[in-house]
Amino acid sequence: MQTTESLKRRMKSAGDLLSVVKTMKALAAVSIRQYQRAVDSLRDYNRTVEMGLQIVLKERMGATMRRKNTKIKRLGVIVFGSDQGLCGQLNEQISVFMLDYVKNSGVKKENRKVLSVGARVSDYVEDSGQPVDELMSTPSSTAGITSLVQEIIMVIDEWHFRNNIDHFLLFYNEYVTGATYHPHMLQLLPVNIDWLTEIAKKKWDSKSLPIFRMDGDQIFSSLIREYLFVSLYRAFAESLASENASRLASMQNAEKNIEEQLVDLHVQFHRTRQMTITEELLDIVAGFEALQEQTG
């Protein structure tokens, strides 16, 4: 049976742990909002890129549409996870989702190259037998996203020219709301023809169409590079928001469990304390009776 002192120590440890969990829960909630604001800020930027593509495509849509869909022989995969733990099934879910998709694509394992953002998701991928060719750390805030996006674009260029990889897929968890997220896949390259067609067919908001003097191929290439930046930045922000959403859910469960444990410990403490007091009173009464018998 535990003593009141040992129960006090357990109650103090549980209380300290509860304080840490509440702090982590608050930080996760703040981080979610930070990354959601980053996603929201991309909308206007993305709209500007789409408007530029809309004008360029009106003149070169025929040439773009003539590009044939070819069978995927080599595949570049970029999967986003986390470096830190305490985020539930986030890494396992996105790695399983990615591995199932690439296996169904028909591309042989030796013709796939994988870039992992986050050491923990990399472990899941490699444990499945799929080698990871590049590993990057996740940023600690939105300030670190831009430099990592630029690094990934450099890796894409290298894989394209050195390994003849033309197809690139992004796999990341997309934040929904609260502590909810779901796995998401985006075909980064080649750019989705249906998406370009939809942009080209949109009605221009103004009566006057803008004109451009740059070479059409050059401006189209520049706009596609901006599209890559927006897509990768969004993947980072969504994945980081999802990571913190998963951590928030984990901390909420931990908080509930600790609070329940504290209730049980308080009950045990009061019961043990009452039993100790009762035993002490019985000892006093027994001692008093024994003393009376000796003096009687």
Sequence and secondary structure as in RCSB ss.txt:
>XXXX:A:sequence
MQTTESLKRRMKSAGDLLSVVKTMKALAAVSIRQYQRAVDSLRDYNRTVEMGLQIVLKERMGATMRRKNTKIKRL
GVIVFGSDQGLCGQLNEQISVFMLDYVKNSGVKKENRKVLSVGARVSDYVEDSGQPVDELMSTPSSTAGITSLVQ
EIIMVIDEWHFRNNIDHFLLFYNEYVTGATYHPHMLQLLPVNIDWLTEIAKKKWDSKSLPIFRMDGDQIFSSLIR
EYLFVSLYRAFAESLASENASRLASMQNAEKNIEEQLVDLHVQFHRTRQMTITEELLDIVAGFEALQEQTG
>XXXX:A:secstr
   HHHHHHHHHHHHHHHHHHHHHHHHHHHHHHHHHHHHHHHHHHHHHHHHHHHHHHHHHHHHHHT       SE
EEEEE  SSS STTHHHHHHHHHHHHHHHTT  GGGEEEEEESHHHHHHHHHTT   SEEE   SSGGGHHHHHH
HHHHHHHHHHHHH   EEEEEEEEEEETTEEEEEEEEEES  HHHHHHHHTS  SSSS     S HHHHHHHHHH
HHHHHHHHHHHHHHHHHHHHHHHHHHHHHHHHHHHHHHHHHHHHHHHHHHHHHHHHHHHHHHHHHHHHHH 
